[in-house]
Amino acid sequence: MEYNLADLFESVVDVAGDREALVHIDHPGTGAERRLTYAELDRAANRVAHHFIAEGLRPGEHVGLHLYNGIEYLQTVLACLKARLVPVNVNYRYVEEELVYLYRDADLAALVFDAEFTERVAAALPRTDKLRRLLRVGDAPEEAPGLDATAYTEAERSGSPERGFPRRSADDQFIIYTGGTTGMPKGVMWRQEDLFFSGMGGGAPTGEPVKRPEELAERVAAGGDGITFFPTPPLMHGTSTLTAFIGFHFGQRVVVHRKFVPEEVLRTIEKEKVSSVSLVGDAMLRPLIDALNGPCAGTDLSALFSVSSSGAIMSETVRRQFLELAPHVMLLNNFGSSESGFNGTATDDSSPETGFRLRVNDRTQVVDPGTYEPVTPGEPGRLAQRGHVPLGYYNDPRKTAETFFRRRGERWVLLGDMATVDEEGVVTVLGRGSQCINTGGEKVYPEEVEQALKSHPDVYDALVAGVPDPKWGSQVAAVVQLRRGAGDLSLDAVQAHCRTQVAGYKIPRQLVLTEEIQRSPSGKADYRWARSVATEASGAEA
């Protein structure tokens, strides 16, 4: 047995088959839910895997998942892994041109899609010459374009529920497409063994990783159930799918919702006695707080142990607001990326004044991006990780050469985040170098200014971007969404507030008020949008 994700999952099934594995709830209280035990999920995935093989898909070919959250998403991922096919996530918000790019760039041979995306799939399909098999989840729309797609239910009926698959390998791949916040999305190629250790904690995210593949099932058999994981962001973003697999590797229960609706999330936490919730920063935690202060006041959160964020930080202001409502819950700002998996967790003293301070794992360093050597304490550099790192970007040798390197015989990945490290090894993350604002020679990282802005009582959400300035090259602009019921907010008031938390050159010189901050479905910042809005408001040329 190797560190292959399908082998590992099957080993857990063999010792925990009767435990509840996966729950999909559309609308709490309506009865619109499905529940599968580990044995049932295993058989369901086997059926789809055998259908793929019968349709002529070969090991190593790529299968796109153009789906909302649901049983079918994780069932299809498992089916791909079992059949040695490569699962590829597809952002369901993409429109035709973006889909054409991703379908072609990923060399998709098959696509599993939700019925409501039929029109978009049909529009993109004529320009994707390698995509030859379609599997549709749900009934086709009445006036849908003609597509030669097999119904998912038919595929399930046609495939065998038994295993009987060829021998798999730790080298089998898993591709995670990035969100494309700094350009077109890129497919990060992971060996499954590397993803298991870097992205899934090696069977013990907060403890000692397993030393043998067989040890995973041994730990599950020795322990009990009773833990419920609830990844609330879209599964099409890597973090949520990895969180689900962490739950599977513990032999515990995973709950998913089709979409993030704050009131329904809270009802599910209470009904299912959820232990651990994962989300993405203030964009998801704030609405939960609003619901707890409004229609969901009094929700029983007693079973909830932790709320963790990846992809964006929970600001100190919002953390305090949540802890006033649920003081027993542990709030974790985790740090990682599609290219590195998990790197570390923020320290308790992270704040706008101290910065986002991070205790990293022993495989993460801050290095000089030119020499790849560790920087001296206090000097800025780029975060990098060694060991279990991806093979590179699919179909992009130039970007692979820029991001992945070898040092003293080990594989490394150079992340986009700038950081410093102190004498004790604690890392302060400054922000993504690509979003850094150079104003008169001083460097400003948006994240630290955003933290200061969000601590203002009238600010609900904020993004910071640089706009052209004839004197300083760029100036700091704040795009702000006000709290409901808040009065007007002036630039002078924003500057006075920020002056108590960040240096003078970091203070916004421009304020743009917007009805809603634009973010990805998972809550990640859309800096291109923020820069465009701020530049247009300033009248400057981009």
C-alpha positions as CSV (number, residue, x, y, z in Angstrom):
1,M,0.0,0.0,0.0
2,E,1.2,3.5,-0.9
3,Y,0.2,7.0,0.1
4,N,-2.5,7.1,-2.6
5,L,-5.6,8.9,-1.6
6,A,-8.0,6.3,-3.0
7,D,-6.1,3.5,-1.2
8,L,-6.1,5.5,2.0
9,F,-9.9,6.2,1.8
10,E,-10.6,2.5,1.1
11,S,-8.5,1.5,4.1
12,V,-10.7,3.8,6.3
13,V,-13.9,2.4,4.8
14,D,-12.8,-1.1,5.7
15,V,-12.6,-0.3,9.4
16,A,-15.4,2.4,9.6
17,G,-17.9,1.3,7.0
18,D,-21.0,1.8,9.2
19,R,-20.1,5.3,10.3
20,E,-21.8,8.3,8.7
21,A,-19.3,9.8,6.2
22,L,-21.1,12.5,4.2
23,V,-24.2,14.6,4.7
24,H,-25.5,17.1,2.1
25,I,-28.1,19.5,3.4
26,D,-29.8,21.9,0.9
27,H,-32.2,23.6,3.3
28,P,-32.2,22.7,7.0
29,G,-35.6,21.8,8.3
30,T,-37.0,21.0,4.9
31,G,-35.9,17.4,4.7
32,A,-33.8,18.1,1.6
33,E,-30.8,16.1,2.7
34,R,-28.8,13.0,1.8
35,R,-26.7,10.9,4.2
36,L,-24.1,8.3,3.2
37,T,-22.1,6.0,5.4
38,Y,-18.4,5.3,4.5
39,A,-19.4,2.0,2.9
40,E,-22.3,3.7,0.9
41,L,-20.0,6.5,-0.3
42,D,-17.3,3.9,-1.3
43,R,-19.8,2.0,-3.4
44,A,-21.3,5.2,-4.9
45,A,-17.8,6.3,-6.0
46,N,-17.0,2.8,-7.4
47,R,-20.0,3.0,-9.6
48,V,-18.9,6.3,-11.2
49,A,-15.3,5.2,-11.4
50,H,-16.3,2.1,-13.4
51,H,-18.5,4.2,-15.6
52,F,-15.5,6.4,-16.5
53,I,-13.5,3.4,-17.3
54,A,-16.3,1.9,-19.4
55,E,-16.5,5.2,-21.3
56,G,-12.8,4.8,-22.4
57,L,-11.2,7.2,-20.0
58,R,-7.6,6.2,-19.3
59,P,-5.4,6.6,-16.3
60,G,-3.8,10.0,-16.1
61,E,-6.6,11.7,-18.1
62,H,-8.2,14.8,-16.6
63,V,-11.8,15.1,-15.4
64,G,-13.2,18.6,-14.7
65,L,-15.7,19.2,-11.8
66,H,-18.0,22.1,-12.8
67,L,-20.3,21.6,-9.7
68,Y,-21.8,23.3,-6.7
69,N,-21.2,21.6,-3.4
70,G,-22.9,18.3,-2.9
71,I,-22.6,14.5,-2.6
72,E,-21.7,14.3,-6.3
73,Y,-18.7,16.6,-5.9
74,L,-16.8,14.5,-3.4
75,Q,-18.2,11.2,-4.9
76,T,-16.7,12.3,-8.3
77,V,-13.3,13.2,-6.8
78,L,-13.2,9.8,-5.1
79,A,-14.2,8.1,-8.4
80,C,-11.4,9.8,-10.3
81,L,-8.9,8.8,-7.7
82,K,-10.1,5.2,-7.7
83,A,-9.8,5.0,-11.6
84,R,-6.5,6.8,-11.6
85,L,-8.0,9.8,-13.3
86,V,-6.9,13.3,-12.4
87,P,-9.7,15.5,-10.8
88,V,-9.6,19.2,-11.8
89,N,-11.7,21.8,-10.1
90,V,-13.6,24.3,-12.2
91,N,-14.8,27.7,-10.9
92,Y,-18.5,27.7,-11.4
93,R,-18.6,31.5,-11.7
94,Y,-16.6,31.4,-14.9
95,V,-18.3,32.6,-18.1
96,E,-17.7,31.2,-21.6
97,E,-14.3,32.7,-22.4
98,E,-12.9,31.7,-19.0
99,L,-14.3,28.2,-19.3
100,V,-12.8,27.8,-22.7
101,Y,-9.4,28.8,-21.3
102,L,-9.6,26.4,-18.4
103,Y,-11.1,23.4,-20.3
104,R,-8.3,23.8,-22.9
105,D,-5.5,24.6,-20.5
106,A,-6.3,21.6,-18.3
107,D,-6.7,19.3,-21.3
108,L,-10.0,18.0,-19.9
109,A,-11.1,14.6,-21.4
110,A,-14.3,14.6,-19.4
111,L,-16.5,17.0,-17.5
112,V,-19.0,16.5,-14.7
113,F,-21.3,19.6,-14.5
114,D,-24.4,20.8,-12.7
115,A,-27.5,21.0,-15.0
116,E,-27.9,24.7,-14.4
117,F,-24.5,25.3,-16.1
118,T,-25.7,23.5,-19.3
119,E,-25.8,26.7,-21.4
120,R,-22.3,27.8,-20.4
121,V,-20.9,24.3,-21.1
122,A,-22.6,24.2,-24.5
123,A,-21.2,27.5,-25.4
124,A,-17.6,26.6,-24.5
125,L,-17.7,23.0,-25.8
126,P,-17.1,23.7,-29.6
127,R,-13.7,25.2,-28.8
128,T,-12.5,22.4,-26.5
129,D,-11.4,19.7,-28.9
130,K,-10.1,17.2,-26.2
131,L,-13.3,17.2,-24.1
132,R,-15.2,14.0,-25.2
133,R,-17.3,12.8,-22.3
134,L,-19.9,14.8,-20.4
135,L,-21.8,13.8,-17.2
136,R,-24.7,16.0,-16.1
137,V,-25.8,16.2,-12.5
138,G,-29.6,17.0,-12.3
139,D,-32.3,17.2,-15.0
140,A,-31.5,19.0,-18.2
141,P,-33.3,22.4,-18.4
142,E,-36.4,22.3,-20.6
143,E,-34.9,24.6,-23.3
144,A,-31.3,23.5,-22.9
145,P,-28.9,23.4,-25.9
146,G,-28.4,19.9,-27.2
147,L,-25.5,18.2,-25.4
148,D,-24.5,14.6,-25.6
149,A,-24.3,14.3,-21.9
150,T,-25.0,11.2,-19.7
151,A,-27.2,11.7,-16.6
152,Y,-25.2,11.2,-13.4
153,T,-27.9,8.9,-12.1
154,E,-27.6,6.7,-15.2
155,A,-23.8,6.5,-14.8
156,E,-24.4,5.4,-11.2
157,R,-26.8,2.7,-12.3
158,S,-24.4,1.4,-15.0
159,G,-21.3,1.1,-12.9
160,S,-20.4,-1.7,-10.6
161,P,-20.5,-1.0,-6.8
162,E,-17.4,-3.2,-6.3
163,R,-13.8,-2.1,-6.3
164,G,-11.7,-4.2,-8.7
165,F,-9.4,-1.4,-9.9
166,P,-5.8,-1.6,-11.1
167,R,-3.0,-1.0,-8.7
168,R,-2.5,2.7,-7.9
169,S,0.6,4.8,-7.1
170,A,1.6,7.6,-4.7
171,D,2.7,9.3,-7.9
172,D,-0.9,9.6,-9.2
173,Q,-1.8,13.2,-9.6
174,F,-4.3,15.7,-8.2
175,I,-4.6,19.1,-9.9
176,I,-5.9,22.2,-8.1
177,Y,-6.5,25.3,-10.3
178,T,-5.8,28.5,-8.5
179,G,-8.3,31.3,-8.3
180,G,-6.5,33.5,-10.8
181,T,-6.4,36.6,-8.6
182,T,-3.1,37.7,-10.2
183,G,-3.8,36.5,-13.8
184,M,-5.3,33.5,-15.5
185,P,-5.7,30.5,-13.3
186,K,-2.9,28.0,-13.1
187,G,-3.2,24.2,-12.5
188,V,-1.0,23.1,-9.6
189,M,0.1,19.5,-10.1
190,W,0.4,17.5,-6.9
191,R,1.6,14.0,-6.4
192,Q,-1.0,12.4,-4.1
193,E,1.6,11.5,-1.5
194,D,2.8,15.1,-1.3
195,L,-0.8,16.5,-1.1
196,F,-1.6,14.0,1.7
197,F,1.3,15.3,3.8
198,S,1.3,19.0,2.9
199,G,-2.4,19.7,2.2
200,M,-4.1,17.1,4.5
201,G,-1.7,17.0,7.4
202,G,-0.6,13.4,6.8
203,G,-3.5,12.0,8.7
204,A,-3.0,14.3,11.7
205,P,-3.1,18.0,10.9
206,T,-2.4,19.1,14.4
207,G,-0.4,16.0,15.6
208,E,2.2,13.5,14.4
209,P,1.7,12.4,10.8
210,V,1.4,8.7,10.1
211,K,4.6,6.9,9.4
212,R,3.1,4.1,7.3
213,P,0.0,4.2,5.0
214,E,-1.6,1.4,7.0
215,E,-1.3,3.5,10.2
216,L,-4.2,5.8,9.0
217,A,-6.8,3.0,9.2
218,E,-5.3,1.7,12.5
219,R,-5.8,5.1,14.1
220,V,-9.4,5.3,12.8
221,A,-10.1,1.8,14.1
222,A,-8.7,2.7,17.5
223,G,-10.6,6.0,17.9
224,G,-14.3,6.7,17.9
225,D,-16.5,9.0,15.9
226,G,-18.4,12.0,17.0
227,I,-16.5,14.8,15.2
228,T,-18.3,16.7,12.4
229,F,-16.4,18.8,9.9
230,F,-18.2,21.5,8.0
231,P,-16.3,23.1,5.1
232,T,-18.6,26.1,4.2
233,P,-16.8,27.5,1.1
234,P,-17.2,26.0,-2.3
235,L,-15.6,22.7,-2.8
236,M,-14.3,23.9,-6.1
237,H,-11.7,25.9,-4.1
238,G,-9.0,23.5,-3.0
239,T,-9.1,24.2,0.8
240,S,-12.7,22.9,1.2
241,T,-12.0,19.6,-0.6
242,L,-8.8,19.1,1.4
243,T,-10.8,19.8,4.6
244,A,-13.3,17.1,3.6
245,F,-10.6,14.6,3.0
246,I,-9.0,15.5,6.4
247,G,-12.4,14.5,7.9
248,F,-12.4,11.3,5.9
249,H,-8.9,10.5,7.1
250,F,-10.1,10.7,10.7
251,G,-13.1,8.5,9.9
252,Q,-15.4,11.3,10.9
253,R,-18.5,13.0,9.4
254,V,-18.3,15.7,6.8
255,V,-21.3,18.1,6.2
256,V,-21.7,20.2,3.1
257,H,-24.2,22.8,1.9
258,R,-24.9,23.6,-1.7
259,K,-24.2,27.3,-1.2
260,F,-23.2,29.5,1.7
261,V,-26.3,31.0,3.4
262,P,-25.4,32.3,6.9
263,E,-28.7,31.5,8.6
264,E,-28.7,27.9,7.1
265,V,-25.1,27.4,8.1
266,L,-26.0,28.2,11.7
267,R,-29.0,26.0,11.8
268,T,-26.9,23.1,10.5
269,I,-24.2,23.8,13.1
270,E,-26.9,23.4,15.8
271,K,-28.8,20.5,14.2
272,E,-25.8,18.4,13.3
273,K,-23.7,19.3,16.4
274,V,-20.9,20.5,14.2
275,S,-17.4,20.4,15.8
276,S,-15.3,22.3,13.3
277,V,-16.2,24.9,10.7
278,S,-13.9,26.1,8.0
279,L,-14.5,29.4,6.1
280,V,-12.7,32.2,4.4
281,G,-12.1,35.3,6.5
282,D,-14.3,38.2,7.4
283,A,-16.4,37.8,4.3
284,M,-17.9,34.6,5.8
285,L,-17.5,35.2,9.5
286,R,-19.2,38.7,9.5
287,P,-22.5,37.4,8.0
288,L,-22.6,34.6,10.6
289,I,-22.2,37.3,13.3
290,D,-25.0,39.4,11.8
291,A,-27.3,36.3,11.8
292,L,-26.4,35.4,15.4
293,N,-27.3,39.0,16.4
294,G,-30.5,38.8,14.3
295,P,-32.7,36.0,13.0
296,C,-30.5,33.2,14.5
297,A,-30.1,34.7,18.0
298,G,-29.9,31.9,20.5
299,T,-28.5,29.3,18.2
300,D,-26.9,26.5,20.2
301,L,-23.2,26.5,19.3
302,S,-22.2,24.4,22.3
303,A,-20.8,21.5,20.1
304,L,-18.7,23.9,18.1
305,F,-15.0,23.6,19.0
306,S,-13.2,25.5,16.3
307,V,-13.7,27.9,13.4
308,S,-10.7,28.1,11.0
309,S,-10.0,30.4,8.1
310,S,-7.8,29.9,5.0
311,G,-7.4,32.1,2.0
312,A,-8.1,35.3,3.9
313,I,-7.7,36.3,7.5
314,M,-10.3,36.9,10.2
315,S,-9.5,40.4,11.4
316,E,-9.0,41.0,15.1
317,T,-12.2,43.2,15.2
318,V,-14.4,40.5,13.7
319,R,-12.8,37.8,15.9
320,R,-13.6,39.8,19.0
321,Q,-17.2,40.2,17.8
322,F,-17.6,36.4,17.3
323,L,-16.0,35.5,20.6
324,E,-18.5,37.7,22.5
325,L,-21.2,35.4,21.1
326,A,-19.3,32.1,21.4
327,P,-16.4,32.6,23.9
328,H,-15.7,28.8,24.0
329,V,-14.8,28.5,20.3
330,M,-11.2,28.5,19.1
331,L,-10.6,30.8,16.2
332,L,-7.7,29.8,13.9
333,N,-6.2,31.9,11.1
334,N,-4.5,29.3,9.0
335,F,-2.1,30.1,6.3
336,G,-1.5,28.2,3.1
337,S,-2.0,28.1,-0.6
338,S,-2.7,25.9,-3.6
339,E,1.0,25.6,-4.1
340,S,2.1,24.8,-0.6
341,G,-0.8,23.3,1.3
342,F,-0.7,24.2,5.0
343,N,2.1,26.4,6.3
344,G,1.1,27.5,9.8
345,T,-1.3,29.3,12.1
346,A,-1.4,32.9,13.2
347,T,-0.2,33.8,16.7
348,D,-2.7,35.2,19.3
349,D,-0.9,38.6,19.2
350,S,-1.5,39.2,15.5
351,S,-3.1,42.6,15.0
352,P,-3.0,45.7,12.8
353,E,-0.2,47.0,14.9
354,T,2.0,43.9,15.1
355,G,1.0,42.5,11.6
356,F,-0.1,39.0,10.7
357,R,2.3,36.8,12.8
358,L,2.6,33.2,11.9
359,R,4.1,30.1,13.6
360,V,5.1,28.1,10.6
361,N,6.0,24.4,10.2
362,D,9.6,23.3,10.0
363,R,9.5,23.1,6.2
364,T,8.6,26.8,5.7
365,Q,11.3,29.5,5.5
366,V,11.6,33.2,4.4
367,V,14.1,33.3,1.6
368,D,15.8,35.8,-0.7
369,P,14.0,35.4,-4.0
370,G,17.2,35.9,-5.9
371,T,19.5,33.4,-4.1
372,Y,16.9,31.2,-2.4
373,E,18.9,31.4,0.8
374,P,17.3,32.2,4.2
375,V,17.1,35.9,5.0
376,T,18.5,37.4,8.2
377,P,15.9,38.2,10.9
378,G,14.1,41.4,10.1
379,E,14.9,41.4,6.4
380,P,12.0,41.0,3.9
381,G,11.9,38.0,1.7
382,R,9.5,35.5,0.1
383,L,7.9,32.6,1.9
384,A,9.0,29.2,0.6
385,Q,8.4,25.6,1.5
386,R,10.4,22.5,0.9
387,G,9.8,18.7,0.8
388,H,6.3,17.7,-0.1
389,V,5.6,20.4,-2.7
390,P,3.9,20.2,-6.1
391,L,5.5,19.2,-9.3
392,G,4.8,22.5,-10.9
393,Y,2.1,24.2,-13.0
394,Y,0.3,22.2,-15.7
395,N,1.1,23.4,-19.2
396,D,3.2,26.3,-17.9
397,P,6.9,25.5,-17.9
398,R,7.9,29.2,-17.6
399,K,5.9,29.9,-14.5
400,T,7.0,26.5,-13.1
401,A,10.6,27.6,-13.5
402,E,9.9,30.9,-11.7
403,T,8.1,29.3,-8.8
404,F,9.6,25.9,-8.1
405,F,13.3,25.3,-7.5
406,R,15.8,22.8,-6.0
407,R,18.2,23.7,-3.2
408,R,20.7,21.2,-1.8
409,G,18.9,18.3,-3.3
410,E,15.4,19.3,-2.1
411,R,12.4,20.5,-4.0
412,W,11.1,23.9,-3.0
413,V,8.2,26.2,-3.9
414,L,8.5,30.0,-3.8
415,L,5.2,31.5,-2.7
416,G,4.0,35.0,-3.7
417,D,3.8,36.3,-0.1
418,M,6.4,38.7,1.2
419,A,7.4,38.2,4.9
420,T,10.0,38.8,7.6
421,V,11.1,36.4,10.3
422,D,12.3,37.2,13.9
423,E,15.0,35.6,16.0
424,E,12.4,33.1,17.4
425,G,11.4,31.9,14.0
426,V,8.0,33.7,14.1
427,V,7.1,34.9,10.6
428,T,5.3,38.2,9.9
429,V,3.4,38.0,6.6
430,L,3.5,41.4,4.8
431,G,1.2,40.4,1.9
432,R,1.4,39.3,-1.7
433,G,4.2,40.9,-3.6
434,S,2.1,41.3,-6.6
435,Q,-0.4,43.5,-4.7
436,C,2.3,45.6,-3.0
437,I,1.8,49.4,-3.4
438,N,5.0,51.4,-4.0
439,T,4.3,55.0,-2.9
440,G,7.3,57.3,-3.0
441,G,9.6,54.3,-2.6
442,E,7.8,53.0,0.5
443,K,6.1,49.6,0.2
444,V,2.6,49.2,1.5
445,Y,0.9,45.7,1.7
446,P,-2.9,46.0,1.4
447,E,-3.7,43.4,4.1
448,E,-2.3,45.4,7.0
449,V,-4.2,48.6,6.0
450,E,-7.4,46.5,5.5
451,Q,-7.1,45.2,9.0
452,A,-6.9,48.8,10.3
453,L,-9.9,49.8,8.2
454,K,-12.0,46.9,9.4
455,S,-11.5,47.9,13.0
456,H,-13.5,51.1,12.3
457,P,-17.0,50.6,13.8
458,D,-18.7,51.8,10.5
459,V,-16.7,49.6,8.2
460,Y,-18.2,46.3,7.2
461,D,-15.6,45.2,4.6
462,A,-12.7,46.8,2.8
463,L,-10.0,46.3,0.1
464,V,-7.0,48.4,-0.5
465,A,-5.3,49.0,-3.8
466,G,-2.8,51.3,-5.4
467,V,-3.8,53.9,-8.0
468,P,-1.5,56.0,-10.2
469,D,-0.2,59.2,-8.6
470,P,1.9,61.8,-10.5
471,K,4.0,62.7,-7.5
472,W,4.4,59.4,-5.6
473,G,4.0,56.9,-8.4
474,S,1.1,55.3,-6.6
475,Q,-1.1,56.2,-3.7
476,V,-3.1,54.1,-1.3
477,A,-6.8,53.9,-2.0
478,A,-9.4,52.3,0.2
479,V,-12.6,50.7,-1.2
480,V,-15.0,50.4,1.7
481,Q,-18.4,48.8,2.2
482,L,-20.2,50.4,5.2
483,R,-22.2,48.6,7.8
484,R,-25.9,48.7,7.3
485,G,-27.4,51.7,9.0
486,A,-24.0,53.5,9.3
487,G,-23.9,57.2,8.4
488,D,-21.6,58.7,5.8
489,L,-17.9,58.1,6.3
490,S,-15.3,60.8,5.3
491,L,-11.8,60.4,4.2
492,D,-10.7,62.5,7.1
493,A,-12.4,60.1,9.6
494,V,-10.8,57.1,7.9
495,Q,-7.3,58.7,8.0
496,A,-7.7,59.7,11.7
497,H,-8.7,56.2,12.6
498,C,-5.9,54.5,10.6
499,R,-3.3,56.9,11.9
500,T,-3.5,55.2,15.3
501,Q,-2.7,51.8,13.8
502,V,-0.4,52.1,10.8
503,A,2.5,54.4,9.7
504,G,1.7,57.6,8.0
505,Y,2.7,56.5,4.5
506,K,0.3,53.6,4.7
507,I,-2.8,55.7,5.4
508,P,-5.3,55.8,2.5
509,R,-5.2,59.0,0.4
510,Q,-8.5,58.1,-1.3
511,L,-11.7,56.7,-0.1
512,V,-14.3,55.0,-2.4
513,L,-17.6,53.9,-0.9
514,T,-19.3,50.9,-2.6
515,E,-22.5,49.0,-1.9
516,E,-20.7,45.7,-1.8
517,I,-17.1,44.5,-1.9
518,Q,-16.5,42.1,-4.8
519,R,-15.0,38.8,-3.7
520,S,-14.8,35.3,-5.1
521,P,-17.4,32.7,-4.0
522,S,-14.9,31.6,-1.3
523,G,-14.4,35.1,0.1
524,K,-11.0,35.8,-1.5
525,A,-10.2,39.4,-2.3
526,D,-10.6,40.6,-5.9
527,Y,-7.9,43.2,-6.1
528,R,-8.2,43.7,-9.8
529,W,-11.8,44.9,-9.2
530,A,-10.7,47.1,-6.3
531,R,-7.9,48.7,-8.3
532,S,-10.3,49.3,-11.2
533,V,-13.0,50.9,-9.0
534,A,-10.4,53.1,-7.2
535,T,-8.7,54.1,-10.4
536,E,-12.0,55.1,-12.1
537,A,-13.0,57.1,-9.1
538,S,-9.7,59.0,-9.0
539,G,-9.9,59.9,-12.7
540,A,-6.3,58.6,-13.1
541,E,-5.2,56.5,-16.1
542,A,-4.5,52.9,-15.1
